[in-house]
């Protein structure tokens, strides 16, 4: 749907998916992911772009907008946060024991259920759909090795980008699902209060990933934010 109203450029950060592995001895970083985005934009011949940062990608998107404002026309953050863990001045963050468990044991069952933690966190609405767990497992193994996945999780869960928020000057839309993992909707509200002029939109649902659950209306909001209008999109699902 996004490509129906814009040129859509997608990429995997270095070390994930179809991108090259990280060089030996080079740990992943938020700034490095932002530099990956710049490299992709340069290769695609795109001087300026509206940047959409979903979930963990929101941190790299914020870094990019804060440090390279000349490349970012507008910013859309979906289920994003400036930090994940709790702090004295960030009381709605996730408790340290939970962040440690989630970042290193993603395939372990969540609580007393048999649903793996990563599915329970990212796509709970699809947890019991026939065949989904097998597909999710295959996709995860193709995307990264277990060690790489843990390294990326640790970076995301330990990062703190609150000091960067005041540097973001482009129009910003923040979208948070109301029932997502660890009360991330409060993280979204925090972002909207600390990014000047940002608009906050709370939508229903528990899924962290945009494409799970109801997302047509979310895409409509993104289209209107980026283009100033909404189009009629024919339904092509099976």
Secondary structure by P-SEA (a helix, b strand, c coil): ccccccbbbbbbcccccccccccccccccaaaaaaaaaaaaaaaccccccccccccaaaaaaaaaacccccccbbbbccccccccccccccccccaaaaaaaacccccccccccccccccccccccccccaaaaaaaaaaaaaccaaaaaaaaaaaaaccccccccccccbbbbbbbccccccaaaaaaaaaacccbbbbbbbbcccccccccccaaaaaaaaaaaccbbbbbccccc
